[in-house]
Amino acid sequence: MADSEALPSLAGDPVAVEALLRAVFGVVVDEAIQKGTSASQKVCEWKEPEELKQLLDLELRSQGESQEQILERCRTVIRYSVKTGHPRFFNQLFSGLDPHALAGRIITESLNTSQYTYEIAPVFVLMEEEVLRKLRALVGWSSGDGIFCPGGSISNMYAVNLARYQRYPDCKQRGLRTLPPLALFTSKECHYSIQKGAAFLGLGTDSVRVVKADERGKMVPEDLERQIGMAEAEGAVPFLVSATSGTTVLGAFDPLEAIADVCQRHGLWLHVDAAWGGSVLLSQTHRHLLDGIQRADSVAWNPHKLLAAGLQCSALLLQDTSNLLKRCHGSQASYLFQQDKFYDVALDTGDKVVQCGRRVDCLKLWLMWKAQGDQGLERRIDQAFALARLRGKQDSPDYHERLSKVAPVLKERMVKEGSMMIGYQPHGTRGNFFRVVVANPALTCADMDFLLNELERLGQDL
């Protein structure tokens, strides 16, 4: 190496490090934030895969590149990425860009710590507990437990695992051979992570009993009762019901009070998947949609969705105060969770989860909440509900039939033009329809008008 050309490096040169990072932050502000959230810009600049590979120059080579080239790489990455903060991005349940949450994400990435012990993450251990306490209070609990998880799917899987462990604690040591056939219940509109979780945990997808939903997508409590009886008659042991507050497709809120009554009669763990709808608890006007959630044993809530806290921010909340999370998942690794530390070892939260290293997900939500307050976040939720009422064309007799035929074509046209992005799908006997996600706090009535007008423009020749 002594005779070869020196590789580009910033090691030992703090001036160069600062110059690079300031330049990168400038690119981010200009391209990802200012342009990426402007309605006058494209949601995406679509390229076919082979062309995009060439534009990105993805090959990793033996020699490093100059800082000027690296900055150009940053611009290119942003240019050809989908701008999820754009006001015309309706495609997923996360959208929008909150500046305070983004500031928290930047700080988190810069500090690059893992949230498993107080000694390595003292600020964030205390902060996480305070944020979780606030979320639990909104659910209606004065005490309890919880943890931030890598997404709502994992939160749901943890809930299933905890319910199983509570019923059969020996399974942690002795495994599946100690268990009878188990049954868990959820509606046909549930998130697919319930099925995946059953498979991952060794219960098998056959253990998931699918309960009927009404025409609005809400679980039918009478059918839940019937399904429980059927499972017992077949020799299975019911142990959990997973209700949904804000289903993925129809945005339905299951009737939690009635479902909680069923769970209480049969001694079942009630989990509420409120990944999408949990944030409605912040609204005094709309929180009635979750009446009964305080009777749940566990709740999954994703502030990165309706609150726009940024990916990822997913909390699992428990009413339990018996340290169930740690008893179920802990392994007491002696190199990490020594019991003779000089501080209260109850502050070491890493043994509550299956993973070891764990991202700091509380800061972005905490910082945004500090800036907005309860009242600001409540206005955000109420605004989303107000905008969602601007649809106005569902009453046309051929509305669903027409959308079924044209939605895939319109999706392709809007993406390639970059004007907006909306997901579509069929549902039951309904053909393809657009699933418009109204969550971005920057949305206005003008954006909703644009959505309808743009659909009409893109499909005027169909």
N, C-alpha and C positions, 0 to 999 in steps of 0.2 A: 504493500500500500504506500510505502514511503515515496516510490517513484511515480505513483499515479496522481492524477489531478485531485485536489482536495474536494471532498464532497460538500455540497451546500449544507451548512449547519448554523443554527442560531445558538448552540451551546456556548455558554460563557460570554454572550454578547447581549446584555439586557437592553441596550438601545435598539438593537435589531429586533429583538423579541417584541418590544413595545411598538415599534414601527409597523411590524407585520400585523399584530393584533388590532391596532387602531385602523389599519387599512382594511382588514377583514370586517371589523365592526361597521366601517363605513359602507362597504359593499352590502352587508346584511341590511342596514338601515335603508339604503337607497333601493335595493332590488327586492328584498323579501318583505320589508315592512311598508315602505311608502308605495312602491309600485304594486306589491303583492296584495295590498288591501284597497287599491283604487279601482273603482267601478269603470274607469276609463281604460284600464288595462285588461289583458286576457286572463282568464282563469288558468289556462295552460296553453303552452305552445306545443301542440301535438306533433310527434314524429313517430314514424313506424320503427320497430325495434332495431332493424339493421342500420337504418340511417342514424338513429340515436346513438348506437354504439360507436359509430364513426365520429360523431360530433363530440362525444364525451372522451374519446381516446382512453378507454378503460384499462388498457394493458399496463401492468406494473413492471417497471424495468429495473435494471441493476444500478443505474445512475440516477441521482436526484435531479430535481429541476430548480430553476431560479425562483426567487420569491415573486417576480413579476408573472411567471407562468402559473404559480400556485394561486395567485389572486385571480387570474383569468379562469382557472379551474373553478374557483368559488363562484364566480359570476355565471359560468356555464351551468353548473349544478343548479343554481337557483333559477336560471332562465328556463330550463326545461323541466322543472318540477311543477307539480300542481300547487297552486296557491290556495291553501285551505282557509286562509284568512280573508279571502276575497268575498265581498258581499253577495256574489252570485254563485258561490260554492254551496250547493244544497245536498251534496252527494252522500255524506256520512253524518253520523250523529255527533261528530266533533267538527266544529267550524268556528271561525272568528279568531281574532288575535287580541287578547287583553294585554296592554303594555306592562302592567304591574306584574301579572303572572309571568310574562316573558322575562322581565327583570329577575324574577326569582329563579327561573330556569337557567339564566345566564350565570347567576351566582352559584347555583348548585353545580353546574358543569365545571365552573372554574375551581371550586373547592374540591371536587372529585373525592368525596368521602363516602363511606358505607355506613348505613344506619343500623348497626347491630349492637354497638355498645356505647355507653355514655362517655367512655374515655376517648373514643375516636370521633364522636358526633354529639358533644354535649348540648349545643344549641338546638340541634334538630330533634334529639330525643325529647327534650322538654316541649319543643314546638309541636311535634307530632301529637303528643298526648293532649295538648290544649286544643288543637284542631279537632281531634277525635272526640274530645269532650263536648265541643260545640256542636258537632254533627249528631252525637248521641242525644243532646238536649233537644235538638230540633225533631228527632224521632219521637221524643217523649220520655227518655230515660234519664234519671238523675245519677245513675252509676252504670258501670259496665266495663267493657274492654273493647279492643279493636286493633287494627293494624292497616297500614297502607300496603296494597298488593299490586303486582304488575298486571293490572287490567281486571275488568269485571268478570271475565271467564274464570280467572284464578280465585277471585273472591267467592264466586259461586261454588267452585270445587272445594274450597276450604270449608264452606258451610256444610256441604254434604259430609266431608270427612269428620268434622266436629260432631255432627249429629250422630254419625255412626259410632264414633269413639265414646260419646256420652252414654249411648245405649249398651255398647259392648267394648269396654276399655281394654279387655284382654287382646283385642285384635291388633293392637299396636305391637305387642311382642309376639304373639302366636300366629298372626296373619289370618287369611281368609278362611282357614280350616275351622276356626272357632265360630264362624257365623252361620246362621240359618239363611235361607233365601230371603233377601230383603226387597222391599218395594218402596219407591219414592214416587211422588205424584206432582205433576205440573201440567199446565194447560198446553193445548196444541199450538198456542201462540208464543210459547216460551222461547228464550234464547237457546241457540243450539249448544251452548256450553254445558247445559244440564245433561244432555246425552253424552257429550264428550267426557264430562267429568265422571259419569257413571262407568264408562269404559276405562278411563284412566285409573280409577280407584279400584278396579277389579270387580265391581258390582255387575257389570255387563249392561248393555243398553236394554236388554229385556226387563231389567229391574225398574225401568222408567215407565210408569203407567200414565198414559196421556189422557187428560181430562178434557171434556168438551168445552168449547168456548161459544159464546153467543154471537149474534151477527155483528156486534161491535168489537169482538175480540176479547171479551172478558170471560174469565173462568166461570163455569157454572157450578156453584157449590153443591147442588143436589147430585150432579154427576160425580163430583169428588167423593161424596159420601158413598155413592154406589160403587165406585172404583175401589175404595178401601175395603168394602165388604167382599167384593169379588176377589181381591188379593188375599184376604184372610181365608176365604173359602178354598183357595188354591194352595194353601199352606205357606204363603209368604208372610213376612213380618213387616207391616208398614212402619216407617220410622221418620219420614220427612215429607213435608209439602213445600214446594217452591212456588210461591205466587209471584206475579210480575206487576210492577208499577211503572208503566210506560213500555209496552211491548215494542219490539224492534220495527215491525212493519206498520201496524195500525195505531200505535201509541196508546193502547188501551191500558186502563188501570183496573186490575182485578179487585173484586169486592172483599177487602181484607177483613172486615168485621165478621162477615159470614164464614169466611174461610178459617179465621181464628177460632170461631165457635166449633167448627168441625175438628180442628186440631186439638182443641181442649177436650172434647168428648173422647177422642181416641188416644190422647197422650202422645201426639206427634210434634216433632220439632217444626216450627214455622219459620221458613226463610223467605224473605222478600227481596227479589231481584229488582232493586230500584236504581239500577245503573243509569238509566235514562231519566226516570221520573223523580228520583229522590230530591232533586233540587227544587221541585215544586213546593217542598215543605217550607221554603223561605217566603212563599207568597201567602199572605193572609186571605187573599181572594180565592186561591185555587188549592190550598193545602187539603181541603176536604176530600180531594180525590184519593188521598192516602189515609183516610180515616181508618183506624184500627192497626196502623203500622206499629204503634207502641206495644202491641201484644205479640210482636214477632220475637223470636229467639235470636235471629241474625238478619242483618240488612246489608246488601251490597249497594254502593252509591258511587257513581263516577262523576266527580266535579269537572272532569275534563270534557264532559259532554255539554249539558245544558248551561253550565256556568262558564264554559270557555276557559277553564284553568290551564289548558294545554296538556298535550300527551306527555306522560301519562299520569293520571291522578285518580286512583281507585281505592276506596276505603271499604273494609269489611268491619261492620259494627256488631258488637255482641252485647246482649243484656246480661250475660253471665259475669259473675264476680268471683268465681272460684278458680281463676287462672287456667281455664280450660284450654286456651290457645297454647300455653306453654306445656301443659301436661300432655296434650295431644301430639304436639310437634317437636317438643324439646328433646335434645340428645346430650345436653350438658358437656359440650366439648371443652376439655380442661384448658386448652390453649387460649380460649376466647372468653369463656364464662366462668372464670375463677371465682370461688365463693368467698375468698378472704381478701377481696379488694378493699381499698381505703375509702370507698364510697358505697352507697346503698346499691347492692347488685340488682335490686328490683328494677333499676333504671336500664339494665341491659336487656333490650327487647328482642334481640336477634333470635332467641330460641322459640319465639312465638310462631315462626314461619318455617317452611320447608327449605327455602333457599338460604344461602349463607350471606354473600354480598347482597346488599339491598339499597337501591337508589333512594335518595332523599326526594320524596314527592310532596312533602307538606309545605315547603317554603313558598312555592308559586301560589298555592291556594291561600296561605296565611297572608302573604304580601298583598294579594288582590283584595282579600277580605278587609285588611287594614285600610286600604285605600277606598274601597266602596262602602264598607259598613253593611249591616243587615239591610238597611233601607235601599242602598244602591243595588245590591244583588236582587232584592225583591222587585225593584223596578225592571230589572233585566228579565226576570221570569214573566212578569205581567206583560211586558212588551212582546215577548215571544208568543204568548197566547193571543194577544191582540192582532198580531200580524197573521197568525195561522187562520184567523177567521176571514181573511180576504180572498178566499179561494173563489167562490161564487159561480162556478160553472158545473157543479156536480149534478144539478137538476136536469140538465139536458138529457133527453131520453136515450141518445146513443153515445153518451159520454164515455162509459167504460169500454164499449165495443170499439169506438174509434181509437181510444188510447191503446188498446190491446194491439192494434195493427200498426200504429205509427210510432209508439214509444221507442222501440229499438232504433228506428231510422232517425228520429229526432235526437236521440242520445248521441249517435255518431256525428251528426251534423254540428251539434252544439260544442262537443269536445274538440272537433277538428277546427272549428272557428275560434274556439277559446272564449266564447261569450258567456257561458255558464256551465255548471255541471250538476246534474240531478240523477239519482239512481232510479231504476224502475224494476218491477218484478210482477209476476202473477200472484194471486192469492185465492186459494180455493177454486171456486167456479169463476171467479173474476179473471179476466185476461190481464195483460200487462198494464200497469198504471204507474204513474210517477210518484215516488215516495219523496216528497219535498220536506227536507229537514230544516225547520225554522229554529235556529239556535244562536246564530251569530249576533252578538249585541250591537253590531254596527248596522244591522239591517234596518231599512226604512220602508215605508209604504211604496215609495218609488221603485225600490228593488223588487217588491212583490208584483207591482204593475209590470215592470220590465219582464219578469219571469213569464207571465201570461202572454204578454205581447210577443216575446221572443219565441215562445212555443208556436204561436200562431204564424209568425213570420217564417220560421224554419219549416213549417209543414204546409205552407200555402199551396204547394204544388201537388200535395198528396191527395 
